[in-house]
Amino acid sequence: MSVNTVAYKEIIDQFLLTDTTLVAVSKTKPNEDILALYELGQRDFGENYVQELVDKAGALPKDIRWHFIGHLQSNKVKYIAPFVHLIHGVDSLKLLREINKQAAKCNRVIPCLLQIYIAKEETKFGLDEGELVEILDTISSLPNIQIHGFMGMASFTEDSGVIQNEFRYLSQLLQKYQSMIKEHSGANPILSMGMSGDYTIAIKEGSTMVRIGSMLFGARNYTK
């Protein structure tokens, strides 16, 4: 078992002080590793692949809050709609409409985060501010989704100044639209940013939800 329980407890103690939610990124990791953190009290887990998420949700405790944090294709929404707790990476109105459609079939309202493009990398997905405004103007016509906030991924760089500026931009964008989001969701907006390598910067810039994998589970297994 490769779960770093010492790191987990240190992170949890830190996050309690900052009122930050930890999403343990468990993609490619076995159920035993997830259960090891579950036994310590962790309930929020993040997955990137639809089939893996479906399989794990069917086999693991039902009170786990599953977060889909990968790039979600519209034709796969139906598989996670019955149970997903939060979809992090909504990056188009088309995808949001499909989530609304599948949520209605399940008689659910699915919480979502809008993914904002903040990195200077072509490999990253996300909305620009114009696309964001278009979605925010449309959400009243989609009764089976709730926008709970924003998600963003910083550039893959050693330059902490670049990362800080990107996180700060996303935080300021949320502040700009937080009244609309709070009115729509009825809850305080979520700002999901920061991973194992940059979460301390993210928290300083206002992140309320952090996605951490390798610090907890070790290196990812891409041979699956």
Phi, psi and omega in degrees: 000132187253013182288129179268089184291330178296312178298321180300312181296323178294318179295315180299316179300319179293317183290332176297325180288330183255002181056046180254138178270130176266123168257112180280116185277107190252016181299138182068002181264146182288160180302327181298322179292320177297317179296328179297318177284326177302319180295336178273358177110357180288134180236341182261118180232143183245137179231149182257341187241130188299310184297320178296320178296316180299315181297315182292319179298326179286337186256342188252169184307142188285347180269006173291137177263107185271127178252129173265117188245002181269188177276109188270127175272142184303322184285358179248359181301321186301334183284331182255349183304326183292340189220345188300139182276318182204132175258118189275326196252047180284114188237017176199155177292325178302314180294319181297322179293324178291320177298317178300317180297313182287327176296321179297321178297330180266003183056044181233160165247118186261123176288140182224153169245139177273127180274122182258137180280111181240343184270153177267052182225134181290341182280349181271147177258167173148168182266148166268177187295326178297316178293324177299313180298320178301318180291315181298331178283349186254341192297336180295340179268004181238083189288346184257015171231156171228129175274116183258356179153202185239156174227145177208153178239124182285167177298149176276093186209156175275353183278100184295334178294321177296314180298315180300316180296322180292318177294321181296320177300315181294320178297318179292326178294319178296317178301324181295324185246009189294330180294321177295317182292317180295321178295322182287316186267337183075016182221163176295135183299146177262136173241102184263102177205147181109133177229193187306320187274345186222015187293331180294322176294317182300316181296319178298331181266007171109008179298139176247355180212126185238141182252110184237128180239293189297328178296333183263318189250356185084187183297151181284150176258105182266011181270358182293000000 
